[in-house]
């Protein structure tokens, strides 16, 4: 306060890292009336109201890098903030720093505390938590080695010999679904894991080492160009599914793509065209990850209903849970919304159980003027064999309730499936109940798929059913727009 003649600082910037709460109070005491306190670091935030009330202080937490950080429109879509209104964005901050370094206005040489040969990188990373180094630089042996490593888009993780049609796969996408669900389910499938690809490379390398892939890459075209690879598995964000599927088909590869297959009619029609064209000369299959039909519970229900059971009523409910409106799945151009992106699971499951195809769809959504990306809706499905399907896709339920429930009413009998854990039959002499751990069919799906790739056989899911399910999801959105029934093309 002495340095400001008792007035106090206009602004106080906190860069400390401590759980101590007194730093906030000290900052308030050294501020002038209506001053600003900006937190860059991480400190205890037990704020004393009187400290801020008496001086009418402003408190702000600074976002790392600058404006645009954590904004998907900025970071993923490249939509910049107008310079006259936001002078310092994350990109402009980086540009300014790099220019200052290039012009020798910012000295970073003095920050370098050690230079370590590349082969001894462990000296840095093994002790990174206790090291007193400020900045460490890795030194390559020669320019040739440096160039080779920087240009390389694929790294070999382990030794492996491949050849022939033996269920050799390449995976494009290394996100949470791949990590938590897909790769663990592939363990017992008999697949040989040759490539895993991610845009940045780090996720691919990490998962590749953990699950036994021989190569990690940032260039998916390497997978398509490798004659060893029988099957390409696509688990990227939804907006890339259709284009990658088309490239895989054109490369003559079997394709497994996570749902949804496409986000609109144009994408789907292009896939149909490429699928038909490639199968004029080569037997290539396309599988969409409709895993629920491979659950032991779904298989059991199908068994007791029979292959051509006739008209029935099925109600499928998904207690999907809330996802913030800012999440990418709600973006019509990236995720397609949760009806196209996830409710398609239930359309496929009802199609599988009825043994029929969707004829027309009507969707009603919660709210006065619901968006096309709604995740609180009821779909009515008419099937060509006279069956009726009802899909309740709700995001406003309680987490403690079962996430998925299926009810089948047929010929004076009823089947209730709860969360792929328990199925009860009412009115069946030969069936009463089935109990398992939660099993949504991922492992069976992949094991069966790899078996078909190696030994041959019918497609896992008929292509016509995949197209019908995808068209039905599009029809649901069109129904919401037109407020009526829509025929499925």
C-alpha positions as CSV (number, residue, x, y, z in Angstrom):
1,X,0.0,0.0,0.0
2,X,3.0,2.3,0.6
3,X,4.0,2.1,-3.0
4,X,0.6,3.3,-4.1
5,X,0.3,6.1,-1.5
6,X,-2.4,4.1,0.3
7,X,-4.7,3.8,-2.7
8,X,-4.0,0.1,-3.5
9,X,-3.2,-1.8,-6.7
10,X,-5.5,-1.5,-9.8
11,X,-5.1,-5.2,-10.3
12,X,-3.6,-8.1,-8.5
13,X,-2.5,-11.2,-10.5
14,X,-2.1,-14.5,-8.6
15,X,0.2,-17.1,-10.1
16,X,0.8,-19.1,-7.0
17,X,0.0,-22.8,-6.5
18,X,-1.2,-23.6,-3.0
19,X,-4.3,-24.7,-1.1
20,X,-3.9,-21.8,1.2
21,X,-6.9,-19.5,1.4
22,X,-5.1,-16.4,2.8
23,X,-3.7,-15.4,-0.6
24,X,-7.1,-14.3,-1.8
25,X,-7.6,-12.2,1.3
26,X,-4.1,-10.7,1.0
27,X,-4.8,-9.8,-2.6
28,X,-8.1,-8.1,-1.6
29,X,-6.3,-6.1,1.1
30,X,-3.7,-4.7,-1.4
31,X,-6.3,-3.8,-4.0
32,X,-7.8,-0.3,-4.4
33,X,-11.6,0.2,-4.3
34,X,-13.2,-1.5,-7.3
35,X,-9.9,-3.1,-8.2
36,X,-9.5,-6.5,-10.0
37,X,-8.1,-9.7,-8.8
38,X,-7.1,-12.2,-11.5
39,X,-6.3,-15.9,-10.7
40,X,-3.9,-17.5,-13.1
41,X,-2.6,-20.2,-10.7
42,X,-4.4,-22.6,-8.4
43,X,-5.1,-21.5,-4.8
44,X,-7.7,-22.0,-2.1
45,X,-10.9,-20.2,-2.9
46,X,-12.5,-19.6,0.5
47,X,-13.4,-16.0,-0.2
48,X,-14.2,-13.6,2.7
49,X,-17.3,-11.6,1.6
50,X,-16.3,-8.5,3.6
51,X,-13.0,-8.2,1.8
52,X,-14.8,-8.0,-1.5
53,X,-17.9,-6.2,-0.4
54,X,-16.3,-3.2,1.2
55,X,-14.1,-2.4,-1.9
56,X,-16.5,-3.8,-4.5
57,X,-13.7,-5.9,-6.0
58,X,-14.0,-8.0,-9.1
59,X,-12.6,-11.5,-9.2
60,X,-11.8,-13.4,-12.4
61,X,-10.2,-16.8,-13.1
62,X,-8.0,-16.6,-16.2
63,X,-8.4,-19.3,-18.8
64,X,-5.2,-21.0,-20.0
65,X,-3.7,-19.8,-23.3
66,X,-6.3,-17.1,-23.8
67,X,-9.8,-16.6,-25.3
68,X,-10.9,-19.5,-27.3
69,X,-9.6,-22.2,-25.0
70,X,-12.2,-24.9,-24.3
71,X,-14.5,-23.4,-27.0
72,X,-15.2,-26.2,-29.5
73,X,-16.2,-23.7,-32.2
74,X,-12.7,-22.1,-31.8
75,X,-10.6,-25.1,-31.2
76,X,-12.2,-27.8,-33.4
77,X,-14.0,-25.8,-36.1
78,X,-11.5,-23.0,-36.5
79,X,-14.0,-20.2,-36.0
80,X,-11.9,-17.2,-34.8
81,X,-13.0,-14.3,-32.6
82,X,-13.0,-11.0,-34.5
83,X,-9.8,-9.1,-33.7
84,X,-11.6,-5.7,-33.1
85,X,-13.6,-7.3,-30.3
86,X,-11.2,-9.9,-28.9
87,X,-7.7,-8.7,-29.2
88,X,-5.8,-11.6,-27.6
89,X,-7.1,-15.0,-28.4
90,X,-5.1,-18.2,-27.7
91,X,-3.7,-18.2,-31.3
92,X,-2.7,-14.5,-31.2
93,X,-1.1,-15.1,-27.8
94,X,1.0,-17.9,-29.3
95,X,1.9,-15.9,-32.4
96,X,3.0,-12.9,-30.3
97,X,5.3,-15.1,-28.1
98,X,6.8,-16.9,-31.1
99,X,7.5,-13.6,-32.9
100,X,9.1,-12.2,-29.7
101,X,11.4,-15.3,-29.5
102,X,12.2,-15.0,-33.2
103,X,13.1,-11.4,-32.9
104,X,15.3,-12.1,-29.8
105,X,13.0,-9.8,-27.7
106,X,12.2,-12.7,-25.4
107,X,15.2,-14.7,-24.1
108,X,14.5,-18.4,-23.6
109,X,18.1,-19.6,-23.8
110,X,18.7,-18.6,-20.2
111,X,15.8,-20.9,-19.1
112,X,17.5,-24.1,-20.5
113,X,18.8,-25.9,-17.5
114,X,20.0,-29.1,-19.3
115,X,20.6,-30.7,-22.6
116,X,20.2,-34.5,-22.7
117,X,20.9,-37.0,-25.6
118,X,17.7,-38.3,-27.1
119,X,18.7,-41.9,-26.1
120,X,18.8,-40.8,-22.5
121,X,15.3,-39.2,-22.4
122,X,14.6,-41.3,-19.3
123,X,16.8,-39.0,-17.3
124,X,14.2,-36.3,-17.8
125,X,10.9,-38.2,-17.7
126,X,11.7,-40.7,-14.9
127,X,12.4,-37.8,-12.5
128,X,10.1,-35.2,-13.8
129,X,8.2,-34.9,-10.5
130,X,11.4,-34.2,-8.4
131,X,13.7,-32.6,-10.9
132,X,14.7,-29.0,-10.4
133,X,15.2,-28.4,-14.1
134,X,13.3,-25.5,-15.7
135,X,13.6,-26.5,-19.3
136,X,15.2,-29.6,-20.8
137,X,16.3,-30.0,-24.4
138,X,16.6,-33.4,-26.1
139,X,19.6,-33.6,-28.5
140,X,19.5,-35.9,-31.6
141,X,22.7,-37.5,-32.8
142,X,22.6,-36.0,-36.2
143,X,20.3,-34.2,-38.7
144,X,19.4,-37.4,-40.5
145,X,18.0,-39.1,-37.5
146,X,16.0,-36.0,-36.5
147,X,14.5,-35.7,-40.0
148,X,13.6,-39.3,-40.2
149,X,11.8,-39.2,-36.8
150,X,9.9,-36.0,-37.5
151,X,8.7,-37.2,-40.9
152,X,7.6,-40.6,-39.6
153,X,3.9,-41.0,-39.2
154,X,3.9,-44.6,-38.1
155,X,5.9,-46.2,-35.2
156,X,6.4,-49.8,-34.6
157,X,5.4,-50.8,-31.1
158,X,6.3,-54.5,-31.3
159,X,7.3,-57.3,-33.7
160,X,4.6,-59.0,-35.7
161,X,4.3,-61.0,-38.9
162,X,1.1,-60.9,-40.9
163,X,-0.3,-62.3,-44.1
164,X,-3.4,-63.8,-45.7
165,X,-7.0,-63.4,-44.6
166,X,-6.5,-64.0,-40.9
167,X,-8.6,-61.3,-39.2
168,X,-5.9,-58.7,-39.3
169,X,-7.4,-55.3,-38.3
170,X,-6.6,-51.6,-38.3
171,X,-8.5,-49.3,-36.0
172,X,-9.1,-45.7,-36.9
173,X,-10.0,-43.7,-33.7
174,X,-8.5,-43.9,-30.2
175,X,-11.1,-42.2,-28.1
176,X,-12.9,-43.3,-24.9
177,X,-15.2,-45.8,-26.6
178,X,-12.2,-47.5,-28.3
179,X,-10.3,-47.5,-25.0
180,X,-13.1,-48.5,-22.5
181,X,-15.3,-50.8,-24.6
182,X,-14.0,-51.8,-28.0
183,X,-10.5,-52.9,-27.4
184,X,-11.3,-54.9,-24.2
185,X,-14.0,-56.7,-26.1
186,X,-11.6,-57.5,-29.0
187,X,-9.3,-59.4,-26.6
188,X,-11.0,-62.8,-27.1
189,X,-12.2,-62.2,-30.7
190,X,-9.2,-63.9,-32.4
191,X,-8.3,-60.6,-34.2
192,X,-4.7,-59.7,-35.0
193,X,-4.1,-56.1,-34.1
194,X,-1.8,-54.4,-36.6
195,X,-2.6,-50.7,-36.6
196,X,-4.3,-48.2,-34.4
197,X,-4.6,-44.6,-35.7
198,X,-5.4,-41.2,-34.0
199,X,-5.0,-37.7,-35.3
200,X,-2.4,-36.7,-32.7
201,X,-0.7,-40.0,-32.3
202,X,-0.3,-40.0,-28.5
203,X,-3.6,-41.8,-27.8
204,X,-2.8,-44.4,-30.6
205,X,0.6,-45.1,-29.2
206,X,-0.6,-45.4,-25.6
207,X,-3.5,-47.7,-26.5
208,X,-1.4,-49.6,-29.0
209,X,1.1,-50.5,-26.3
210,X,-1.5,-51.4,-23.8
211,X,-3.6,-53.7,-26.1
212,X,-0.8,-55.2,-28.1
213,X,-0.9,-53.5,-31.5
214,X,2.2,-53.7,-33.6
215,X,1.9,-50.2,-35.1
216,X,0.5,-46.8,-34.1
217,X,0.0,-44.2,-36.8
218,X,-1.4,-40.7,-37.5
219,X,-2.1,-41.5,-41.1
220,X,-5.1,-43.8,-41.7
221,X,-4.3,-44.2,-45.4
222,X,-1.3,-46.4,-44.3
223,X,-3.9,-48.8,-43.0
224,X,-5.9,-48.7,-46.3
225,X,-2.8,-49.3,-48.4
226,X,-1.6,-52.3,-46.4
227,X,-2.6,-55.6,-48.1
228,X,-2.3,-57.5,-44.8
229,X,-5.3,-55.6,-43.3
230,X,-8.6,-57.5,-43.8
231,X,-10.8,-55.3,-41.7
232,X,-10.8,-51.6,-40.9
233,X,-12.7,-50.5,-37.7
234,X,-13.9,-46.9,-37.5
235,X,-14.6,-45.3,-34.1
236,X,-14.1,-41.6,-34.8
237,X,-16.6,-38.8,-34.3
238,X,-19.8,-39.3,-36.2
239,X,-19.1,-36.8,-38.9
240,X,-16.2,-38.8,-40.2
241,X,-18.0,-42.2,-40.3
242,X,-19.4,-42.0,-43.8
243,X,-16.3,-40.6,-45.6
244,X,-14.0,-43.1,-43.9
245,X,-16.4,-45.9,-44.7
246,X,-16.4,-44.9,-48.4
247,X,-12.6,-44.8,-48.5
248,X,-12.3,-48.2,-46.9
249,X,-14.8,-49.7,-49.3
250,X,-13.0,-48.2,-52.3
251,X,-9.8,-49.8,-50.9
252,X,-11.5,-53.2,-50.9
253,X,-11.5,-53.6,-47.1
254,X,-14.1,-55.1,-44.9
255,X,-15.5,-52.3,-42.7
256,X,-16.8,-52.1,-39.2
257,X,-18.1,-48.6,-38.3
258,X,-19.5,-47.5,-35.0
259,X,-23.0,-46.1,-35.2
260,X,-24.3,-44.0,-36.9
261,X,-23.3,-45.1,-40.4
262,X,-24.2,-41.7,-41.8
263,X,-25.7,-38.3,-40.8
264,X,-27.8,-37.5,-43.9
265,X,-29.2,-38.9,-47.1
266,X,-26.3,-37.8,-49.3
267,X,-23.8,-39.6,-47.1
268,X,-25.9,-42.8,-47.0
269,X,-26.6,-42.8,-50.7
270,X,-22.8,-42.5,-51.4
271,X,-22.1,-45.5,-49.2
272,X,-24.8,-47.6,-50.9
273,X,-23.3,-46.7,-54.3
274,X,-19.7,-47.6,-53.2
275,X,-20.9,-50.8,-51.4
276,X,-22.7,-52.0,-54.6
277,X,-19.8,-51.1,-56.8
278,X,-17.1,-52.9,-54.8
279,X,-19.2,-56.0,-54.4
280,X,-19.5,-56.4,-58.1
281,X,-15.9,-57.6,-58.1
282,X,-15.1,-58.5,-54.5
283,X,-17.0,-59.9,-51.5
284,X,-16.7,-57.0,-49.0
285,X,-18.9,-56.7,-45.9
286,X,-20.0,-53.6,-44.0
287,X,-21.0,-53.9,-40.4
288,X,-22.4,-51.1,-38.1
289,X,-21.9,-51.4,-34.4
290,X,-25.4,-52.4,-33.5
291,X,-24.1,-54.5,-30.7
292,X,-27.3,-54.9,-28.7
293,X,-28.7,-57.5,-31.1
294,X,-25.7,-59.7,-30.0
295,X,-26.5,-59.5,-26.3
296,X,-27.3,-63.0,-24.8
297,X,-30.6,-61.4,-23.7
298,X,-31.5,-60.3,-27.3
299,X,-30.5,-63.6,-28.7
300,X,-32.6,-65.5,-26.1
301,X,-35.7,-63.3,-26.9
302,X,-35.2,-63.9,-30.6
303,X,-34.9,-67.6,-30.0
304,X,-38.2,-67.9,-28.1
305,X,-40.1,-65.6,-30.5
306,X,-38.9,-67.6,-33.6
307,X,-37.4,-66.4,-36.9
308,X,-40.7,-65.1,-38.3
309,X,-42.9,-64.5,-35.3
310,X,-45.5,-62.2,-36.9
311,X,-47.0,-58.9,-35.6
312,X,-46.0,-57.9,-32.1
313,X,-45.8,-54.8,-29.9
314,X,-42.3,-53.7,-28.6
315,X,-41.6,-50.8,-26.3
316,X,-37.9,-49.9,-25.9
317,X,-36.9,-47.2,-23.3
318,X,-33.5,-45.6,-23.0
319,X,-32.9,-43.6,-19.9
320,X,-30.0,-41.9,-21.7
321,X,-29.0,-39.3,-19.2
322,X,-28.3,-35.6,-19.5
323,X,-25.5,-34.4,-21.8
324,X,-24.8,-30.6,-21.9
325,X,-26.1,-28.8,-25.0
326,X,-22.5,-27.7,-25.8
327,X,-21.3,-31.4,-26.3
328,X,-20.4,-32.4,-29.8
329,X,-23.0,-35.1,-30.0
330,X,-25.7,-32.4,-30.2
331,X,-24.0,-30.6,-33.1
332,X,-26.1,-31.6,-36.1
333,X,-23.0,-31.5,-38.4
334,X,-20.6,-33.4,-36.1
335,X,-22.7,-35.7,-33.9
336,X,-26.0,-35.6,-35.7
337,X,-27.9,-35.5,-32.5
338,X,-28.7,-38.3,-30.1
339,X,-31.6,-39.7,-32.1
340,X,-29.5,-40.4,-35.2
341,X,-26.4,-41.1,-33.1
342,X,-27.8,-43.4,-30.4
343,X,-31.5,-44.1,-30.7
344,X,-30.6,-46.0,-33.9
345,X,-29.5,-48.8,-31.5
346,X,-33.1,-49.4,-30.4
347,X,-34.4,-49.2,-34.0
348,X,-32.0,-52.0,-35.0
349,X,-32.9,-54.1,-31.9
350,X,-36.6,-54.0,-32.7
351,X,-35.9,-54.7,-36.3
352,X,-33.9,-57.8,-35.3
353,X,-36.6,-59.1,-32.9
354,X,-39.5,-58.5,-35.3
355,X,-37.7,-60.0,-38.3
356,X,-39.1,-57.1,-40.3
357,X,-38.2,-53.7,-41.7
358,X,-39.4,-50.2,-40.7
359,X,-42.2,-48.9,-43.0
360,X,-42.8,-45.5,-41.5
361,X,-41.9,-43.4,-38.5
362,X,-43.5,-40.6,-36.4
363,X,-41.6,-38.8,-33.7
364,X,-42.9,-36.5,-31.0
365,X,-40.5,-34.6,-28.8
366,X,-40.8,-32.9,-25.4
367,X,-41.2,-29.1,-25.3
368,X,-43.2,-26.5,-27.2
369,X,-40.7,-26.0,-30.0
370,X,-38.1,-28.9,-29.8
371,X,-34.9,-28.8,-31.7
372,X,-34.0,-31.4,-34.3
373,X,-31.2,-32.5,-32.0
374,X,-33.6,-33.2,-29.1
375,X,-32.8,-36.0,-26.8
376,X,-36.3,-36.3,-25.2
377,X,-38.5,-37.9,-27.7
378,X,-40.8,-40.8,-28.5
379,X,-40.6,-42.6,-31.8
380,X,-43.5,-44.7,-33.2
381,X,-42.4,-47.3,-35.8
382,X,-44.6,-49.2,-38.2
383,X,-43.1,-52.4,-39.5
384,X,-43.9,-54.2,-42.8
385,X,-45.1,-57.3,-41.0
386,X,-47.6,-55.3,-39.0
387,X,-45.5,-55.0,-35.8
388,X,-45.5,-51.8,-33.8
389,X,-42.4,-50.3,-32.1
390,X,-42.3,-47.6,-29.6
391,X,-38.9,-46.0,-28.6
392,X,-38.8,-43.7,-25.6
393,X,-35.5,-41.9,-25.7
394,X,-35.3,-39.7,-22.6
395,X,-32.4,-37.6,-21.2
396,X,-34.4,-36.2,-18.2
397,X,-34.6,-39.3,-16.1
398,X,-32.9,-40.3,-12.8
399,X,-29.5,-42.1,-13.0
400,X,-30.6,-44.7,-10.5
401,X,-33.2,-46.1,-12.9
402,X,-32.3,-48.7,-15.4
403,X,-30.6,-47.2,-18.5
404,X,-32.4,-49.6,-20.9
405,X,-35.6,-51.6,-20.8
406,X,-37.4,-53.6,-23.4
407,X,-41.0,-54.9,-23.3
408,X,-42.3,-57.4,-25.9
409,X,-46.1,-58.2,-26.1
410,X,-46.9,-61.1,-28.4
411,X,-49.6,-63.7,-28.7
412,X,-50.8,-63.5,-25.1
413,X,-47.2,-63.6,-23.8
414,X,-44.9,-60.9,-22.5
415,X,-41.1,-60.5,-22.2
416,X,-39.4,-57.9,-20.1
417,X,-35.7,-57.2,-20.4
418,X,-34.1,-55.0,-17.9
419,X,-30.7,-53.3,-18.6
420,X,-29.3,-56.4,-20.4
421,X,-28.9,-58.0,-16.9
422,X,-32.3,-59.8,-16.5
423,X,-35.0,-61.0,-18.9
424,X,-38.3,-62.4,-17.6
425,X,-40.9,-64.3,-19.7
426,X,-44.6,-64.4,-18.8
427,X,-46.8,-67.0,-20.4
428,X,-43.9,-69.1,-21.8
429,X,-43.8,-72.8,-20.7
430,X,-40.2,-73.2,-21.9
431,X,-38.8,-69.9,-20.6
432,X,-39.0,-68.0,-17.3
433,X,-35.9,-65.9,-16.8
434,X,-32.3,-65.2,-17.8
435,X,-29.9,-63.4,-15.5
436,X,-26.3,-62.3,-16.4
437,X,-23.9,-59.5,-15.6
438,X,-24.6,-56.5,-17.8
439,X,-23.9,-57.7,-21.4
440,X,-24.7,-55.5,-24.3
441,X,-23.2,-57.9,-26.8
442,X,-19.9,-56.2,-27.7
443,X,-17.7,-59.2,-27.2
444,X,-20.0,-61.6,-29.0
445,X,-20.3,-59.1,-31.8
446,X,-16.6,-58.8,-32.4
447,X,-15.8,-62.5,-31.9
448,X,-18.5,-63.4,-34.5
449,X,-17.3,-60.7,-36.9
450,X,-13.7,-61.8,-36.8
451,X,-14.8,-65.4,-37.3
452,X,-16.7,-64.4,-40.4
453,X,-13.7,-62.4,-41.8
454,X,-11.5,-65.5,-41.3
455,X,-13.8,-68.3,-42.3
456,X,-16.4,-66.6,-44.4
457,X,-20.2,-66.6,-44.1
458,X,-23.1,-64.3,-44.2
459,X,-22.7,-60.6,-43.3
460,X,-23.2,-60.1,-39.5
461,X,-26.1,-57.7,-40.2
462,X,-27.8,-57.7,-43.6
463,X,-26.8,-54.6,-45.5
464,X,-30.5,-53.9,-46.2
465,X,-31.3,-53.8,-42.5
466,X,-28.4,-51.4,-41.8
467,X,-29.7,-49.1,-44.6
468,X,-33.3,-49.4,-43.3
469,X,-32.3,-48.5,-39.7
470,X,-30.3,-45.5,-40.9
471,X,-33.1,-44.3,-43.1
472,X,-35.6,-44.7,-40.2
473,X,-33.5,-42.5,-38.0
474,X,-33.5,-39.8,-40.7
475,X,-37.2,-40.2,-41.1
476,X,-37.7,-39.6,-37.3
477,X,-36.0,-36.2,-37.7
478,X,-38.0,-35.4,-40.8
479,X,-41.2,-36.4,-38.8
480,X,-40.4,-33.9,-36.1
481,X,-40.0,-31.1,-38.7
482,X,-43.2,-32.0,-40.6
483,X,-45.3,-33.0,-37.5
484,X,-46.5,-36.2,-39.1
485,X,-45.7,-39.8,-40.3
486,X,-42.8,-40.2,-42.7
487,X,-42.4,-43.1,-45.0
488,X,-39.0,-44.8,-44.8
489,X,-37.2,-44.9,-48.2
